Amino acid sequence: MSRPSAKPVVHIGQGRIRATEWRFEPGTETGWHIHGHDYTVVPLTDGDLLLEEPGGGTRTAALVRHVPYSRRSGVHHNVVNNGDQPLSFLEIEVVEDPLQEQRLQTMMRFGDAWNAHDLDALMACMADDCTFHASAGNSSEGAAHVGRDAVRAAFAAVFDDFPDAQWTRPQHRVAGDVGLSTWRFVGRTRDGVSIAVDGCDVLHFSGALIVLKDSYRKSMVPPKA
């Protein structure tokens, strides 16, 4: 669903503190985003916001005028005014490293591209000298695919092996030049065998792009008779 955009008004935009007033007319939204920094919200009105979260979940956040609350970096959501009255709040972020936010945004685009089975979008998130270590292979690091051509071919093979694959419940974190994405892999093989297992990617960055995707995935073992 596409909605009109809420209006951000930046009051402080330089240095380590960024203060943005968000003004929501009824039916408007921020759009999907990942918070790259720790932040505090100071409601300027009373009311309820609808929070859309990865995996299709939603919940309500109550705004109480002038009663602040804080959240850590990595929160991933879309914020919507689903009511019939205007709402607003002041968002105050502690900006430590703008590159961290860029890396989180890359991780979000990367996850979306996997679920869309979009090879071009996936490779737009990868550095020129990228490498992919698959969760299985004949070496201790899994099958290693080195270089853009090899990585693209390996990604394409995943979509070929699992035509309806989805990576649900995504969570993203960045520390320095390393990111961690956790998810639940859900799909069926071409033979119709269903798979639903948890896994993660350890992502190494060069600038804002991924230079190494190192994947890990649980292995399901049939119960003993």
C-alpha positions as CSV (number, residue, x, y, z in Angstrom):
1,M,0.0,0.0,0.0
2,S,1.3,3.4,-1.0
3,R,0.4,6.4,1.3
4,P,1.2,10.1,1.2
5,S,4.4,10.9,3.1
6,A,4.6,12.5,6.5
7,K,6.6,15.8,6.6
8,P,10.0,15.8,8.3
9,V,11.3,19.2,9.4
10,V,15.0,19.2,10.4
11,H,15.6,21.6,13.3
12,I,19.2,20.5,14.1
13,G,21.1,18.8,11.3
14,Q,24.8,19.2,12.1
15,G,27.2,17.7,14.6
16,R,26.5,14.7,16.9
17,I,22.8,15.6,17.5
18,R,20.1,15.6,14.8
19,A,16.6,16.8,15.7
20,T,13.7,16.1,13.3
21,E,10.1,17.1,13.8
22,W,7.8,14.6,12.1
23,R,4.3,16.0,11.1
24,F,1.7,13.4,10.2
25,E,-1.6,14.3,8.5
26,P,-4.2,11.5,8.7
27,G,-3.2,8.6,6.4
28,T,0.5,9.6,6.0
29,E,3.6,7.5,6.6
30,T,7.4,7.8,7.0
31,G,8.1,4.9,4.6
32,W,10.1,1.9,5.5
33,H,13.4,2.7,7.2
34,I,16.1,1.4,9.6
35,H,17.3,3.6,12.4
36,G,21.0,4.0,12.1
37,H,21.5,5.7,15.5
38,D,20.1,5.5,19.0
39,Y,17.2,8.0,19.3
40,T,14.6,9.6,21.6
41,V,11.1,10.5,20.6
42,V,9.3,13.4,22.3
43,P,5.6,13.4,21.4
44,L,4.2,16.8,20.6
45,T,0.6,15.6,20.4
46,D,-1.4,12.8,22.0
47,G,-2.5,9.9,19.8
48,D,-1.7,6.5,18.4
49,L,0.7,5.6,15.7
50,L,0.5,2.4,13.6
51,L,3.9,0.6,13.4
52,E,4.3,-1.8,10.4
53,E,7.2,-4.3,11.1
54,P,9.1,-6.8,9.0
55,G,7.3,-10.0,8.4
56,G,3.9,-8.4,8.1
57,G,3.3,-7.6,11.8
58,T,1.8,-4.4,13.1
59,R,1.4,-2.8,16.5
60,T,0.3,0.5,18.0
61,A,2.5,3.0,19.7
62,A,0.7,5.5,22.0
63,L,1.9,9.1,22.0
64,V,1.5,11.0,25.2
65,R,2.4,14.7,24.7
66,H,5.8,15.6,26.2
67,V,6.4,12.1,27.6
68,P,9.6,10.9,25.8
69,Y,10.8,7.4,25.1
70,S,14.0,6.0,23.6
71,R,15.1,3.2,21.3
72,R,18.4,1.7,20.2
73,S,19.7,1.7,16.6
74,G,18.6,-1.0,14.2
75,V,14.8,-0.6,14.6
76,H,13.2,-1.4,11.3
77,H,9.6,-0.2,10.6
78,N,7.2,2.0,8.8
79,V,5.3,4.6,10.9
80,V,1.8,5.5,9.9
81,N,-0.9,7.9,11.2
82,N,-3.9,5.6,10.8
83,G,-6.2,7.9,12.7
84,D,-8.3,10.9,11.7
85,Q,-6.3,13.7,13.6
86,P,-2.9,15.2,12.8
87,L,0.0,13.8,14.9
88,S,3.6,15.0,15.5
89,F,6.7,14.2,17.4
90,L,10.3,15.3,17.7
91,E,12.9,12.6,16.9
92,I,16.4,13.3,18.5
93,E,19.2,11.1,17.2
94,V,22.7,10.7,18.5
95,V,24.8,10.6,15.3
96,E,28.1,8.8,15.9
97,D,29.1,7.6,12.4
98,P,27.0,8.4,9.3
99,L,28.6,5.4,7.6
100,Q,26.9,3.1,10.1
101,E,23.5,4.3,8.9
102,Q,24.5,3.8,5.2
103,R,25.5,0.2,6.0
104,L,22.2,-0.5,7.7
105,Q,20.3,0.9,4.7
106,T,22.4,-1.4,2.5
107,M,21.4,-4.3,4.6
108,M,17.8,-3.4,4.4
109,R,17.9,-3.1,0.6
110,F,19.9,-6.4,0.4
111,G,17.2,-8.2,2.4
112,D,14.4,-6.7,0.3
113,A,16.3,-7.8,-2.9
114,W,16.5,-11.4,-1.7
115,N,12.8,-11.5,-1.1
116,A,12.1,-10.0,-4.5
117,H,14.5,-12.4,-6.2
118,D,16.1,-9.4,-7.8
119,L,19.7,-10.2,-8.9
120,D,20.5,-6.7,-10.1
121,A,19.4,-5.1,-6.8
122,L,21.5,-7.7,-4.9
123,M,24.6,-7.0,-6.8
124,A,24.1,-3.2,-6.4
125,C,24.7,-3.9,-2.7
126,M,28.0,-5.8,-3.3
127,A,31.5,-4.3,-3.7
128,D,33.4,-4.9,-6.9
129,D,35.8,-7.4,-5.2
130,C,33.0,-9.3,-3.4
131,T,32.9,-12.8,-2.1
132,F,30.1,-15.1,-1.0
133,H,30.7,-18.0,1.5
134,A,27.7,-20.3,1.3
135,S,26.3,-22.1,4.3
136,A,27.4,-25.5,2.8
137,G,30.3,-26.7,0.8
138,N,33.4,-28.9,0.7
139,S,35.6,-26.7,2.9
140,S,35.5,-25.3,6.5
141,E,34.2,-21.9,5.2
142,G,31.5,-23.4,3.0
143,A,31.5,-23.0,-0.8
144,A,33.5,-19.8,-1.6
145,H,32.4,-17.8,-4.6
146,V,34.9,-15.0,-5.4
147,G,34.3,-12.1,-7.7
148,R,31.1,-10.4,-9.0
149,D,30.4,-13.0,-11.8
150,A,30.8,-16.0,-9.4
151,V,28.8,-14.3,-6.6
152,R,25.9,-13.4,-9.0
153,A,25.9,-17.0,-10.4
154,A,25.7,-18.4,-6.8
155,F,22.9,-16.0,-5.9
156,A,21.0,-17.0,-9.1
157,A,21.5,-20.7,-8.1
158,V,19.8,-20.1,-4.8
159,F,16.7,-18.8,-6.6
160,D,16.8,-21.7,-9.0
161,D,17.0,-24.2,-6.2
162,F,14.3,-22.5,-4.1
163,P,11.9,-20.7,-6.5
164,D,9.6,-19.3,-3.8
165,A,12.3,-18.7,-1.1
166,Q,11.7,-15.9,1.4
167,W,13.9,-14.6,4.3
168,T,11.4,-13.6,7.0
169,R,11.7,-12.0,10.4
170,P,14.8,-9.9,9.4
171,Q,16.8,-8.1,12.1
172,H,20.0,-6.1,11.2
173,R,22.8,-4.8,13.3
174,V,26.1,-3.1,12.5
175,A,29.3,-2.8,14.6
176,G,32.2,-1.1,12.8
177,D,32.7,-2.7,9.4
178,V,30.7,-5.9,10.2
179,G,27.0,-6.3,10.0
180,L,24.8,-9.2,11.3
181,S,21.4,-10.0,9.6
182,T,19.3,-12.8,11.2
183,W,16.3,-14.3,9.5
184,R,14.1,-17.4,9.0
185,F,14.5,-19.0,5.6
186,V,11.2,-20.4,4.3
187,G,10.8,-22.1,0.9
188,R,10.4,-25.3,-1.1
189,T,12.8,-27.2,-3.2
190,R,12.0,-27.9,-6.9
191,D,10.9,-31.4,-5.6
192,G,8.3,-29.8,-3.3
193,V,10.2,-30.3,0.0
194,S,9.3,-27.6,2.5
195,I,12.1,-25.9,4.5
196,A,11.8,-23.4,7.4
197,V,15.0,-22.8,9.3
198,D,16.7,-19.9,11.1
199,G,20.0,-18.5,9.9
200,C,22.1,-15.4,9.7
201,D,24.5,-13.5,7.4
202,V,27.8,-12.0,8.7
203,L,28.4,-9.2,6.3
204,H,31.8,-7.4,6.0
205,F,31.7,-4.0,4.4
206,S,34.0,-1.9,2.2
207,G,32.6,1.6,2.6
208,A,28.8,1.2,2.4
209,L,28.9,-1.9,0.2
210,I,29.2,-5.6,1.2
211,V,32.5,-7.1,0.4
212,L,31.8,-10.5,2.0
213,K,28.6,-12.3,2.7
214,D,29.3,-15.2,5.1
215,S,26.1,-17.3,5.5
216,Y,25.0,-19.7,8.2
217,R,21.8,-21.7,8.3
218,K,20.3,-24.3,10.7
219,S,20.1,-27.9,9.5
220,M,16.8,-29.7,10.3
221,V,17.2,-33.3,11.5
222,P,14.2,-35.6,11.3
223,P,13.0,-36.8,14.8
224,K,14.0,-40.3,15.8
225,A,11.3,-42.9,15.5
